[in-house]
Amino acid sequence: MLQVSSRLTLQELIDGLLRFLVEEGADSLEKPGKVSTISPFDYNAVPDDSSITYLQGIKGGDRPDTFLLVGANDSPGPNPQGFAYVGPLDPVTNPAFNGSSGSGTWYPIAVPDSFGAAGTSVYGPDNLDADLVNYVGAFTRDLGDSAASSTNPSIVGFTYTGAVDGSTTAGYREVQGITDEGFAGTYTFVHSVDGGLAVGNTDLAASDGRTGYFSLKSTAFIVSLADGSQMPIQFDTDDTDDSDLITHTAYAIWYNGDGQYTIAGGSGLVLDGGQGVGAGAGYLVDYDSVTGQFSHYTEFDYQNRSSTDLITHFEGIYRDASGDYWLPATSVALNPQEDLAIASVVRVERDRSGGFDAEAQWLPLQVKQSGTGVESILSTGNSLFGDAVVGFANYPTSANGLTQADYVIQGNWLLPQGWI
């Protein structure tokens, strides 16, 4: 999940967002006619829980109209608390789970004690039916006064196969990514899993302080849940002169069948002097697990603009019955005038050659706080399945502050007649 810093005043943020929304052109789609939003949709691990809930992944549940959600309380933080939820997305308060949201069941998820973890964050689920799942994510390590290094990593990824409540201890496997220079990663995140493969990214650098990523030069990889083997994702830019300045993340994977996968994430150009990422776009790329080949790499800028100061990142992926891809996206403006995060749902179709149509359709989301109707001024789109998307929002307060909360939105963007 893309994290955004809030350095400007609230009025500057609001003014910037209004300017940006006024510029929305014909390339964007009209808002869906029927939307249901619940914000916050919280997990209370204990009574009077004051921690902030982050919803980071979603798939369908075993029964109709139910979903499998994963995430973490106080993520990103040094000691995140992982969780999973199974049930409907309904706006009720559940007394069985300390007043948590939804009428379903919440499960605390943590990697085994033998991993020496300070905290666990679950990023992606895959429902295997019959209360069996795959989970992927990362766990933090308490290094004390020691410096993070390849042999003493700060954040380590994990995969899991087993019971939905996370109780299958033998189902967990540590994942320490390998950078394209051949070093074991100091920070590794496994973000998404589908069809027995997972994707993530790893690096050696600390957070850059602007985008919130733990990387200015990240290596995206695929990992097999069957044996833990890894392979780097190959990009068209790998053989260019500036390949050492290009960073890639892999946040989502979808299994199309017959050994074919589609991967989504973000690519950016690292600025000189370590000041951040100068340009960034969401991307899609196909992977053939039979031949090991990658193809159809395509980048997508916000609203299909040829020139933009926004970094756009695809953070999830869903494929519908007609073969179209639906992607939750977060777009961030990083410049002296604006510091905005805009959540969108993006539809991408295949072209006649079998690749991706670069003219995507964009639907910026209006995320509103339940009860007050206040609209978020900083929003992320973290994951999508069917007609449901999850993410994170920041709502303005009367005291010129920001209230942080997660959200779930169900919309009618998948209706047969198309987008409204």
N, C-alpha and C positions, 0 to 999 in steps of 0.2 A: 504494500500500500504506500502510495506517494504521500510523504509528510510535508507540510508547508509551514514555514516560519511566518510569524505575524509581527513584522517590524514597524509597519506604518501605523498611523492613527486610524481609529475606526472610521472617521469621516473620509479619510483618503481611500480606505478600502471600499467604502460604499460608493463614493464618487467614481472610482475606477471601474467598479462593476457596472454601474449605470452607463458609463460611456461605452463599455464593451458590449452590453446588451443592445444598446441603440444601434450598434454596427452590425448586428446579426442580419445576414442577407438571405437571399432566396435559396441559397444552398442548404439551409437548415430546414428541417421538417416541422410542420405545425405540431403543437402540443397534443398528446393523446387526449381523447375525449373523456376517458374515465381513468382516474388515478386514485389509488388508495395509499396513503403514507402513514407510517407509524414511526414516530421519532420522539423520544428514544425507544428502542427495543432492547431492553437491558437484561443482563444476567447479574443477579445478586448472589454472590457466593455465600454470604453470611448476612444475618439481620443488620439493618442500618448500613448496608454496603455503600460506601461513597466513591468507589472506584469507577473509572470510565470504561464503558464497554465498547470494544471495536469489533464489528462484524466484518470478517475478511474473506469468507468463502461461502458458497451456496450451491447445492445440488438438490435434485428431487428426492422426496422421501419414499418409503416402501408403499405407502397408501396414497390414494388420490388426494390432491389438495393439501399435501404435507411437504415439508422441505427439511433438508439437512443443512444446518448452519454451523460454521466454526468461526473461531476468533480468539480473542484474549482480552481480559481486563487489564487496564494500564499498559497497553501496547501502543507505541514502542516505549519501553521502559526497562530498567535493569532487572526487574523481577516480575515479568508478565505472568498472568494466570490463564492458562488455556481452558477452552470449553467447547462443547458441542451442544446443539439443540436439535431435537426432532419433533416436528409437529406443524400445525398450521400457523400462518402469519396473522394472528388475530390480536386485537388491541385489548387484551384483558390482563389483569394482575393475578398472578398465580401464587396463592398462599402456600402451596407445597414446596416452593423454591424461594422463600424469603421475599415474596412479592415480585419475582422476576416477571418479565413480559411473556405473553403467549400461554396457551393452554397445554402445550406439549411438555416434553421432558428435557431438562438441562443436565449435562454431565460435565464435571470437572475433568480436564485432560492434562496429564503431566507425563513427561518422559520418565523412565525408571530412575530410581535413586542412584543406581550404578553409573549413570551418565554424569553425575556431579553437577546437575543443573541448578542455577539460581532461579530460573523461571522458564516457562514454556509458552510459545505462541503458535497456534494452529492456523495455517494460511489457506489450505485447500482440502476439500473432501472428495471422495468418490464413493458413491453408494453401490455396494455389491449385493444388496438385497438380503433379506432374512436377518436383519440387524447386524450385518457384517459390512465393514467399510475399509477404505484406505484413507489415511490422513497424512498430510505433509506439513512441515513447518520448520521452526528453528527454536533452539533453546540458548539461553544466555549462560555464561559461566562467570563466577565471581573470581576475578584475577587478583583481588587485593591490590597490593602495590606493584605487582608484576606488570610488565609491558606485554601487550598483545603481540603475538607473532604466529608464524606458521605452526610452530610446535606447541604454542600456548594460545589457541584461538579464543577470541572473545565471544563469538556467536557461531554455533554449529547447527547445520540443518539436520532434519530427521525425516524418515518415512515410517509408516505404521500400517500393518494389516491385521485386522482382528475384530473383536466385538466393538459395537458402536460406542460403548462407554469407556473405551480406551484401556480396558483391564487386561488385555492380552500382552503381558510383559514381553514375551518372546517375539512379539510382532514388531518391536521397535528396532530401527537401525540408524546409527549415526551416519551423517553425510557431511564430509569436509570436502568442499569443492576444490578443483585444481584449476589455477589460472592458466591463461594461454601462454604464460611464460614458463609453466611447469611447476609453479610453487603451490603448496597447500594453502588454501585460503584462510585468512585471519577472521573474515566474516563470511558466513555462508547462509543463504536463505533458500529453502525449497518452497516454491510458491503454489504449485498446482499439480494435480495428478488426474490422469484419465487413461483408461485402457492399459494399465500396468506400467506406464511410464510417467515420470514426473520431470518438471523443469524448475530451474532456479538460477541463481547467479552468485558469484563469489569474487572476492577481491582482497587486497592487502591494505587498503587505505581507510582512514577514519572518515567520519561524516564530514561533508564539505561545508555544512552550515547554511547553505542556501536552499538546495532542493531537499535536504533531509536524507538523501540517500547515504548509505555507508560506502559509497564508491564514487570516485571520479574516473576510474578505469575498471570496468567490471567485465567478467567473463561469464557468458550464459552457457548453461550446460543441460544435458538430459541425463537422468539417472534411472536405471531399471529397478523396479521394486523386487523383482525376482532374485537378483544376485548382487545388487548394489553397484554394478558397473556404471561408469560415467563416460560420456563423450561430449566434447564441446560442440555447440551449435555453430554451423558454418554460415557466414554471411557474405553477401556479394562484396562488401567493403573490406574483407579480410586481406585482399591482395593489392589494395591501393596504397599510394604513397603515404597517406595520412592515417593508415589503419591503427597506428599506435596511439592516436588521439581520439579514436572512436570507442565509445563505451556501449555495451549492450546489456539489457536485462531480459529475462524470460519470466513472465508472470502467469502465463496461462497455456494450457495444452488441451486439445480436443481430439478424441479418437474418432476418425471418420469411418473405420472399418477396413478390412483387408490389408492391415499393416500400414495404413496411411494416417498421418497425424497432421494437425495444424497448430502452430505455436504463435503466441502473441506476446508482445512486450513493448519495449522502447529502445530507441537508438539515439545517441547524442554525440556531439563533438565537444571534447573537453577543452576549455579555454586555457591559454598559456598562463602560467603563473599560479595555477591551482585556484582560480577564482570561481569555478563552477562549470556548468554545462552551458555552452553558448547556443546550441540549437538542438532540438530534439523532436522526434516524431514517433508515433505509434507504428508498429509494423506487424505484418503477418508473413509467415514462411511455412512451407509444407515440408514434412519429413517422411520419407519412405523407410520404414524400419526393416524392410526386406533387403533393399539395396544399400541402405545407409546414406542415401543421397538427400540433399536439401534443394528446394526449388521454389520458384515464384515469390522470392522475397520482394515485398512491396511496402513502401512507407506511406503514412497517412498523416497529413498536417490538419490541424483543427479547421473544420468547416471547408476543407479542400482548398485552403488558401495557398497561393503560390509564394507568399511572403508573410511571415508571422513572427512575433516575438514570444510566442507561446511554446512551451515544452509540453507536448502531448504524450500520454502514456496509456497504452492498453493494459488493463489490469485483470481482465477475465475474458472468457470466451464461451459462447453457446452456439450450437448449430441446430437449426430448425429442420423440419421434415422436408422442406424444399431445397435444402442445401445452403441457405444463406447463413452468414455468421453475424452474431450479435455480440457487441463488445462494450463493456463498461469502460469509460475513459475518464481520465483526469487531465485537465489542461491547466497549466500554471504559467502566469506571466511573471517574468523575472526581468525587471527593468526599473529605472529610477522612479517611474510614475506609478507603477501598479505592482501589486503582489497578490494575485488572485488565484483561486482554485475553482474551476468550473467542472462539474460532473456532467457527463453526457452518456447517452446510449447511441451506439453507432452500428449501422447495418452495412455489411459488405457482401456483395454478390460475386460469383465467379463470372469471368468473361468467356468468350467463345474458345479461347485457347486453353482453358482450364486453369488459368491464373486468377488473380484477384482484380476486380474492377477498381481502379484507383479513385473513381468518383464515388466515395462513400456517402451515405445519408446520415445526417447528424441530428440528434434530438437532445439539446441541452435540457437538463432536468431542473425543475423548480422544486427544491427540497424545503418543506415547511415543517415547523415544529408543531407537534400535536398539541391541541388545546389552545395555543396562542395564535397559530397561523403565521407566525413570524418566519420570514424567508431566510434561509442560510445565505451568508455572503462568502463563505469558503466551503466548498463541498468536494468530496472525492467519490468516484464510482469504483467500487472495489471488486464486485463479482456479480454475475448475472446467470440466472437459469430460468428459461421459459419467460413468463411474464413478470418475474420478480428480480429486483436489483437491490443490493445492499451497499452501504457506504458510510461516510462520516461527514458530519456537518458542524459548522460553527455559526451560532446565532448571536446577533447583536443584543446587548442588554441596555437598559436605561442608564446604567452607570458607565457607558462607553467601554464596556468590556465584551468578552465573547464567552458564550456558553457552548461547551463541546458536547456533542451527542451523536450516537450512531442513528441509522435509519434503515427501514425496509420500505420499498415502494413496489406495488403491483400495478402494472399498467396494461393497456390493451394494444400494445405495439405489435403483437403477434396475430391480430385478427386477420382472417382470410382476405378481407378487402384491402389489406395493406395499411400503411401508416395514415393516420387521420390528419 
